[in-house]
Amino acid sequence: MIKQNFSERNGYISKQIQFENVDFALKNRIWNVFYVENQHLLNPSLRSPSLEIVEDILDVFGFTYEYPKDWLMRERNMKKLESLFLKKEWHFAYDFIEVYLEKVSERSKSNSNNLAKEFNRVLEEEKSGYRIVKRLVVPITTKSELKSIDQSTNTKYDSVNIHMLKALSLYSRRKNPDYENSIKESISAIESLCCIITGNNKATLGDALKKMDESGLKLHGALKSALNQLYGYTSDQNGIRHAGIDFAGASTEDAKYMLVSCSGFVNYIVEKWEKNNNSM
């Protein structure tokens, strides 16, 4: 377990938001969360293969390891993983978190969720520009944005959830982010929801919005206009959804705006729709 120095422990070191960077203090704390949770693996009395998550992680990243026949081998594997973790580039720390949470989730989703909360606490305290949503490390910093996106991936409507999860996943790729298709999936989530409400799964968002009143859901004209503008942005001759057109200029800011905006619209429409149904 790596210890923090006096200045770090007592908050005397101020720092800027860490985007595309992980300083030593943050890397130490990420490792310490992992170490505290898994130090029981070094107990000589524990020999269950199901506990060998360290070896699982080494294997995922293509590193060799010793089969844990005894606790000394476990200790060597743990030290090897720690050494690799500390030497790798900044983005490996976030790859490590994702792989670790996925491995824990295979054994216990509740433990994975608790660990994600602990990692998020560390990321927030160390001014990381990233947070964990659905076991993915994403470059979003505000709590309201995180809450909105998380809520939009947990609606009662599977097709909506799938589109929002795809948008999040495509946006959160650190090596090869796909902003174009992230934007497409974000707006598709709204389109899917509106099709569900209007009962026409082949309608475009523009068509579905025109039928919303007939379905019993009355949206303010300004909101409809905003949704139509978003749809127009992704559908015009230079837009994301236009056949054969490569929207190569999509940026992280474009994708983030659409991800956050569309999640907000999804949550608003779902709440309004369900409230409307409950009052009938």
C-alpha positions in Angstrom: 0.0 0.0 0.0 1.4 3.4 -1.0 1.2 6.1 1.6 0.6 9.8 1.0 2.9 12.4 2.3 2.0 15.1 4.9 1.1 17.8 2.3 -1.2 15.4 0.4 -2.9 14.0 3.6 -3.7 17.5 4.9 -4.8 19.1 1.7 -2.0 21.7 1.4 -1.4 20.9 -2.2 -3.8 22.6 -4.6 -4.2 21.4 -8.2 -6.0 22.1 -11.4 -8.5 19.6 -12.9 -6.6 16.7 -14.3 -7.7 16.1 -17.8 -5.6 13.7 -19.9 -3.3 13.4 -17.0 -3.0 11.5 -13.7 -0.6 12.9 -11.2 1.3 10.7 -8.7 -1.0 11.4 -5.8 -4.1 10.4 -7.8 -2.4 7.3 -9.1 -1.3 6.3 -5.6 -4.9 6.7 -4.3 -6.4 4.6 -7.1 -3.9 1.9 -6.3 -4.6 2.1 -2.6 -8.3 1.6 -3.2 -7.5 -1.6 -5.1 -4.9 -2.7 -2.5 -7.1 -2.2 0.5 -9.8 -4.3 -1.1 -7.5 -7.1 -2.2 -4.8 -7.3 0.5 -6.6 -10.3 1.9 -5.2 -12.2 -1.1 -1.8 -12.1 0.6 -3.1 -14.0 3.6 -1.4 -17.5 3.6 -4.6 -19.1 4.9 -6.6 -18.1 1.8 -6.2 -20.4 -1.1 -9.4 -20.1 -3.1 -8.8 -19.7 -6.9 -11.9 -17.5 -7.0 -10.0 -14.8 -5.1 -7.3 -14.5 -7.7 -8.5 -11.2 -9.2 -4.9 -9.9 -9.5 -4.0 -12.7 -11.9 -7.2 -12.1 -13.8 -6.2 -8.4 -14.3 -2.7 -9.3 -15.4 -4.1 -11.8 -17.8 -6.5 -9.2 -19.4 -3.6 -6.8 -20.1 -1.5 -9.6 -21.5 1.1 -9.8 -18.7 2.6 -13.1 -17.5 2.0 -14.2 -14.0 2.8 -17.0 -11.7 0.0 -19.5 -10.9 -1.0 -18.7 -7.3 -0.1 -22.1 -5.7 0.9 -20.3 -2.5 0.7 -16.9 -0.9 4.3 -16.0 -1.9 3.4 -16.2 -5.6 0.3 -14.1 -4.9 2.5 -11.5 -3.3 4.9 -11.5 -6.3 1.9 -11.1 -8.7 0.6 -8.3 -6.6 4.0 -6.5 -6.6 4.3 -7.0 -10.4 0.8 -5.5 -11.0 1.7 -2.5 -8.7 4.9 -1.9 -10.5 3.2 -2.0 -13.9 0.4 0.3 -12.7 2.9 2.9 -11.4 5.0 2.8 -14.5 2.4 2.9 -17.2 1.1 6.1 -18.9 -1.8 8.1 -17.3 -4.6 6.4 -19.2 -3.6 3.0 -18.0 -4.9 3.9 -14.5 -8.4 4.3 -16.0 -8.1 1.2 -18.1 -7.2 -0.6 -14.9 -10.2 0.8 -13.0 -12.6 -0.4 -15.8 -11.1 -3.9 -16.0 -11.1 -4.2 -12.2 -14.7 -3.1 -11.8 -15.7 -5.5 -14.6 -14.0 -8.4 -12.9 -15.6 -7.6 -9.6 -19.0 -7.2 -11.2 -18.7 -10.8 -12.6 -18.5 -11.9 -8.9 -20.8 -9.3 -7.3 -22.5 -6.3 -8.8 -23.1 -4.7 -5.4 -19.4 -4.8 -4.6 -18.6 -3.3 -8.0 -21.0 -0.5 -7.4 -19.5 0.2 -4.0 -16.0 0.3 -5.4 -17.1 2.6 -8.2 -18.4 5.0 -5.5 -15.1 4.8 -3.7 -13.1 5.4 -6.9 -15.4 8.4 -7.7 -14.7 9.8 -4.3 -11.0 9.7 -4.9 -11.3 11.1 -8.4 -13.4 14.0 -7.1 -11.0 14.8 -4.2 -8.0 14.6 -6.5 -9.6 17.0 -9.0 -9.8 14.4 -11.8 -11.6 15.4 -14.9 -13.1 11.9 -15.1 -15.8 10.0 -13.3 -17.2 6.5 -13.3 -20.6 5.8 -14.9 -21.7 2.2 -15.5 -18.2 0.9 -14.9 -16.9 3.3 -17.6 -14.5 6.1 -16.9 -15.9 9.2 -18.7 -14.6 12.8 -19.1 -17.5 14.5 -17.4 -16.9 16.5 -14.2 -20.2 17.9 -12.8 -22.4 15.9 -10.5 -25.5 17.1 -12.2 -24.3 15.8 -15.6 -23.3 12.5 -14.1 -26.7 12.1 -12.4 -28.6 13.0 -15.6 -26.7 10.5 -17.8 -26.9 7.7 -15.2 -30.7 8.3 -14.9 -31.2 8.2 -18.7 -29.5 4.8 -18.9 -31.9 3.4 -16.3 -35.4 4.2 -17.8 -38.2 1.6 -18.2 -37.5 1.5 -21.9 -34.8 -0.8 -23.0 -34.2 0.7 -26.4 -33.7 4.2 -24.9 -31.2 2.7 -22.3 -29.3 0.9 -25.1 -28.9 4.1 -27.2 -27.7 6.1 -24.1 -25.3 3.4 -23.0 -23.9 3.2 -26.6 -23.5 7.0 -26.7 -21.7 7.0 -23.3 -19.4 4.1 -24.4 -18.5 5.7 -27.7 -17.8 9.0 -26.1 -15.7 7.6 -23.2 -13.1 5.8 -25.4 -9.8 7.4 -24.5 -7.7 6.1 -27.3 -10.3 6.1 -30.2 -13.4 8.1 -29.1 -16.1 8.0 -31.7 -17.8 11.4 -31.3 -19.8 11.1 -34.5 -21.6 7.9 -33.5 -21.9 9.0 -29.9 -23.9 12.0 -31.1 -26.0 9.8 -33.3 -26.8 7.4 -30.4 -27.7 10.3 -28.1 -30.3 11.8 -30.5 -31.5 8.2 -31.3 -32.4 7.8 -27.6 -34.8 10.7 -27.8 -36.1 9.5 -31.2 -36.7 6.0 -29.7 -38.5 7.4 -26.7 -40.8 9.5 -28.8 -41.6 6.6 -31.1 -42.6 4.5 -28.0 -44.9 7.3 -26.8 -46.5 7.8 -30.2 -46.7 4.1 -30.9 -44.9 4.3 -34.3 -41.5 2.7 -34.2 -40.7 3.7 -37.8 -41.2 7.5 -37.3 -38.4 10.0 -37.4 -38.0 12.3 -34.4 -39.4 15.2 -36.4 -42.5 13.1 -37.3 -42.9 11.8 -33.8 -42.8 15.2 -32.2 -45.7 16.3 -34.4 -47.8 13.4 -33.1 -46.9 13.9 -29.4 -50.1 15.9 -28.6 -52.3 13.2 -30.1 -50.6 10.7 -27.8 -51.6 12.8 -24.8 -48.2 14.3 -24.1 -48.2 18.0 -24.6 -44.7 19.6 -24.8 -44.1 23.3 -24.7 -43.5 24.8 -28.2 -40.1 26.0 -27.1 -39.1 22.5 -26.1 -40.3 21.0 -29.3 -38.3 23.7 -31.2 -35.2 22.8 -29.2 -35.6 19.1 -30.0 -36.2 19.8 -33.6 -33.1 21.9 -33.7 -31.0 19.2 -32.2 -32.4 16.7 -34.7 -31.8 19.2 -37.5 -28.2 19.5 -36.4 -27.7 15.8 -36.8 -29.8 15.4 -40.0 -29.0 18.2 -42.4 -26.7 17.9 -45.4 -23.6 18.1 -43.2 -25.0 16.3 -40.2 -24.3 13.1 -38.4 -27.3 11.1 -39.6 -27.2 12.1 -43.3 -26.5 9.0 -45.4 -23.0 9.0 -46.9 -21.9 12.1 -45.1 -18.8 12.0 -42.9 -19.2 14.4 -40.0 -15.4 14.5 -39.4 -15.5 17.7 -37.5 -17.3 16.3 -34.4 -15.4 17.2 -31.3 -15.4 16.1 -27.7 -17.4 19.3 -26.9 -20.0 18.5 -29.5 -20.4 14.9 -28.2 -20.5 15.9 -24.6 -23.1 18.6 -25.2 -25.3 16.1 -27.0 -24.8 13.4 -24.4 -25.7 15.7 -21.6 -28.5 17.5 -23.4 -30.1 14.4 -24.7 -30.0 12.7 -21.3 -31.8 15.7 -19.8 -34.4 15.6 -22.5 -34.9 11.8 -22.0 -35.3 12.2 -18.3 -37.7 15.1 -18.7 -39.9 13.4 -21.3 -40.0 10.1 -19.3 -41.0 11.9 -16.1 -43.7 13.9 -17.9 -45.0 10.9 -19.8 -45.2 8.7 -16.7 -46.9 11.5 -14.6 -49.4 12.0 -17.5 -50.2 8.2 -17.5 -50.6 8.1 -13.7 -53.1 10.9 -13.8 -55.3 9.3 -16.4 
